[in-house]
């Protein structure tokens, strides 16, 4: 059973509000790379990659906090994860 995950970070502003499916819920201290969740050669992936370059951040981020949420409007339970990116 997969887990629906949404992300936020004080380093990067995420414009998408969809959940990403993970086979296992990331734990605090885990490292994640969101670039692999964007389809290859899409504008969303290219924009994310360019934003990371412009901000001088690596694509990998550390999970520093996680909280379960229940979106009553969408009837969806998801894990909200805070990410901390490393500077280049």
N, C-alpha and C positions, 0 to 999 in steps of 0.2 A: 504494500500500500504506500503510495507516494504522499508527500506532504506539500501543501501549497505554502509558498514563502513569498513575502514582500520585503523590500529593502528600503532603508533610508540611511543617509550619511550626512554629516555636517561638512564633509569634504566635497561632495558631489550632489547636485540636485537631479533626482530621477524624475523624468517627465511621464513615464509610463506608470499606470496604476494597476497593471495586471499582475497576477500571481505567477511565479515560476515554480514548476514542479520539480521537487527533489526526491530521489529515492529514499533518502534518510535525512531527517532534520539536521541541519548544521548546528554544531554545539559552540558555545563560547570558547574562543581560542582557535577554532578552525579557520583555515584560509580558504576563501572562495574567489573564483574568477568569473565574473558575470559575462564576459565577452563570449564565452562558449554557449550562452543561452540565447544569443541573437542569431537569426538565420544568416548564413554566409552571403556576403555581398548585398545586404539590404541597407537602405538609408539609415535605419535605426542603429545597426551595428557600426556603420561607418561614422555616424555622428557621435556615438559613444566613444569610439576609439580616438577620434579627433579631439573630443572634449578632454579625455584623459591626457593626451599629448599636450594640449594647451595649458592644462592645469599643472602639468609636471608631476603626474601621479602614475604609479604602477597600476596595472590592471588587477593584480591580486589585492584582496582586502581581508582584514582580520575581523571575525565576528566578535563584537565586544558586548553585545546585549541582545536578548531575545525575549519576546513577549507574545503570548497567544492572544488572538483577537477573534471576535465573532462579528462579521459584517452582516447585520440583520437585513439590510436592503438587498444584498446579493445572495443572502442565505449561504454564506461561505465562512468557514473557519480557516484561518491562516496564521502562520507564524511570522511576526514582524521582527526583522533582524536589523540591528544597527551595525554598520560597517565602518571600519577605520582604514583609510588608504595610506600607503607609504609614499612619501615624496621622493622624487628622483634625485 
